[in-house]
Amino acid sequence: MNAKKKRNSSGALSARTLATMMPGEWLTAKFARGAGTLEARMLTGGSVAYYFRSTAKAGQRTRIPLGIGIDYKTAQREATKLSMRYQSGERNLRAALDAEQRERERKQHEAEERQAADAAKRKATLGALLTAYADQLERDGKPSAGSVRGALERNVRKAWPSLWDMPAAEVSGDALLSIVATPAQKGKLREAAKLRAYLRAAYAAAIKARRNPLALPAMRNLQITANPASDIATIEGASNVRERALSVAELRAYWQRIRALPDPDGALLRFHLLTGGQRIEQLARATLADFDADTQCVRLRDPKGRRKTPRPHDVPLIPDAIKAMRAMQGGMAGPHLFTVTAGDSGAVYATVQTRLRAVCDAMQAAGELEQGAFTVGDLRRTVETRLAAAGVSVAARAQLQSHGLGGVQARHYDRHDYMREKRDALETLHRIVTAHAASVTPIRKRKA
């Protein structure tokens, strides 16, 4: 008998006859009439391929693979299952099996998607959200990025590690309220108010990022759709307006103290005062390249508010301010202009406040303060107050201290640079702090 000739006799396929099969040979084991057929073929490599053969309604024979290399009993078992289905009326077994395979693939795909979504949710924690928010602030050049990151690390990651690791979409408003309530109940109302604002802003930024191609991918991938921090009430008493402003006598005593203070500390405080109490963050970023010797002005950059690009803020320097700038020795060790390290680094708020506190202590010990100690912010307010009393216009004061300039008129219509008015205001401030008499002469308007 030819080894490649197909054996069609019933019962020809058995465990015994499988052992005698040659490559390419077929064996068949018929079931009962109308029940289908189990077939086997010896492959070249020595493995056996099994099939279930049946006849469709149209009379066309269909061969369905059962597997390669499986044992004979397993092949019989699988063929028997298909035979029972065939006899029950499923004449187009291939179509039925293909449909079942598609359904299995669909369910597998859904399961994989659920697993991926669950994994993404586990990664999209509150900590990931707050970190991405701080990263986005830093990328956008917001000077508050460092303080925001520090506050979130301190008040959320360290204080509430379980919430930090919880999926951000599952954190409830009550949980976020607990985070904010912790510093509030310790009397740190301003800290609580800032924390509330950061949490609200982080969720809002993540929601906006889903449709914003410029958002950080880490923020967009969080897929945040709701803001559970939006209903946290404002912190009453956190925004109490400070009213401390130095009197003329206190301001003059302060000037005398910082004029006698050794440099660069004295020069640092003199420059801050004689430039109109500019924001320390902006002064700290200024370099000698920002100073224009021809116009005797220094260009600061004001990123305050929602603006993406910092607004140029030009501050004229009167002669004593230029002397203070030189006395700080910026450029000796680095480019920074407002410095106590010869330009190696800019003087930050803590640097200025530390030196200011020492001056305050000396003034208080000498009985030169009428209302107690004051801060850097109080000095800024003092400049505004004393210039207002001296007759300097609201517009000139706003331009000098770079505040209240976000309106439509200032942004789109008012193109005047106010340099003359700002210089006049600073000269008036200089006369106030250096005068010996208690009276102040209002600024005189120049003739047109």
Salt bridges, closest charged atoms under 4 A:
GLU25 OE2 - ARG7 NE 2.74
GLU39 OE2 - LYS6 NZ 3.43
GLU39 OE2 - ARG53 NH1 2.57
GLU39 OE1 - ARG63 NE 2.68
GLU78 OE2 - LYS81 NZ 3.50
GLU90 OE2 - ARG85 NE 2.84
GLU100 OE2 - ARG85 NH2 2.61
GLU103 OE2 - ARG106 NH2 2.43
GLU110 OE2 - ARG106 NH1 2.48
GLU113 OE2 - HIS109 NE2 2.98
ASP135 OD1 - ARG149 NH2 2.85
GLU138 OE1 - ARG149 NH2 2.87
ASP140 OD1 - ARG139 NH2 2.98
ASP140 OD2 - LYS308 NZ 3.91
GLU153 OE1 - ARG157 NE 2.44
GLU170 OE2 - LYS121 NZ 3.94
GLU191 OE2 - ARG154 NH2 2.82
GLU250 OE1 - ARG244 NH1 3.07
ASP263 OD1 - ARG270 NH2 3.16
ASP265 OD1 - ARG355 NE 2.85
ASP290 OD1 - ARG301 NH1 2.89
ASP302 OD2 - ARG279 NH1 3.65
ASP302 OD1 - ARG307 NH1 3.87
ASP314 OD1 - ARG299 NE 2.75
ASP320 OD1 - LYS323 NZ 3.89
ASP320 OD2 - HIS430 NE2 2.68
GLU368 OE1 - ARG257 NE 3.07
ASP378 OD2 - ARG242 NH2 2.73
ASP378 OD1 - ARG381 NH1 2.64
GLU384 OE2 - ARG397 NE 3.14
GLU384 OE1 - HIS403 NE2 3.31
GLU421 OE2 - HIS416 NE2 3.10
ASP424 OD1 - ARG446 NH2 3.16
